[in-house]
Amino acid sequence: MPEQRYIYAGEDEWAREVIAELIRGPQDNEHVKTVPPNAKLRDLWIEDGIAYVDFSREFQSEHWGGSAGDTFTLFSIVNSLTELPNIEAVYFLIEGETEDAILGHMDTTRPMGRRDDLIKR
């Protein structure tokens, strides 16, 4: 379920603020949290339309698991960041390292593109 937020930051900080809002969680009580609350964004940079998002280990170790949970967590980030004009895909890292399946089920060795089919309109 999408939620609209207003971000008051310079364009170079938009992506970081989007991640911060996802970590804070939903404003609507009927929506579910998709990112563990203790996850920290270690770094984020954008190159050639790809956002490289480096999370702390808590993103992985405190995730509730399951293939549906993995899908919703990863694509809440991907779909949110690809709303920004300069981002087409997201590459995930944990503590600066690539992992085959960060949350256990989905391949995270390549940049992940938007999935509109997961957004309820």
Secondary structure as the mmCIF struct_conf table of DSSP 4:
data_model
#
loop_
_struct_conf.conf_type_id
_struct_conf.id
_struct_conf.beg_label_comp_id
_struct_conf.beg_label_asym_id
_struct_conf.beg_label_seq_id
_struct_conf.end_label_comp_id
_struct_conf.end_label_asym_id
_struct_conf.end_label_seq_id
BEND BEND1 ALA A 9 ALA A 9
HELX_RH_3T_P HELX_RH_3T_P1 GLU A 11 GLU A 13
HELX_RH_AL_P HELX_RH_AL_P1 TRP A 14 ARG A 24
BEND BEND2 GLN A 27 ASP A 28
TURN_TY1_P TURN_TY1_P1 ASN A 29 GLU A 30
BEND BEND3 HIS A 31 HIS A 31
BEND BEND4 VAL A 35 VAL A 35
TURN_TY1_P TURN_TY1_P2 PRO A 37 ASN A 38
STRN STRN1 LEU A 41 GLU A 47
TURN_TY1_P TURN_TY1_P3 ASP A 48 GLY A 49
STRN STRN2 ILE A 50 PHE A 55
TURN_TY1_P TURN_TY1_P4 ARG A 57 ARG A 57
HELX_RH_AL_P HELX_RH_AL_P2 GLU A 58 SER A 61
TURN_TY1_P TURN_TY1_P5 GLU A 62 GLU A 62
BEND BEND5 GLY A 66 GLY A 66
HELX_RH_AL_P HELX_RH_AL_P3 SER A 67 LEU A 81
TURN_TY1_P TURN_TY1_P6 THR A 82 GLU A 83
BEND BEND6 LEU A 84 LEU A 84
TURN_TY1_P TURN_TY1_P7 PRO A 85 ASN A 86
BEND BEND7 GLU A 88 GLU A 88
STRN STRN3 ALA A 89 ILE A 94
TURN_TY1_P TURN_TY1_P8 GLU A 95 GLY A 96
STRN STRN4 GLU A 97 GLU A 97
TURN_TY1_P TURN_TY1_P9 ASP A 100 LEU A 103
BEND BEND8 GLY A 104 MET A 106
BEND BEND9 THR A 109 ARG A 110
STRN STRN5 MET A 112 GLY A 113
HELX_RH_3T_P HELX_RH_3T_P2 ASP A 116 LEU A 118
BEND BEND10 ILE A 119 ILE A 119
#
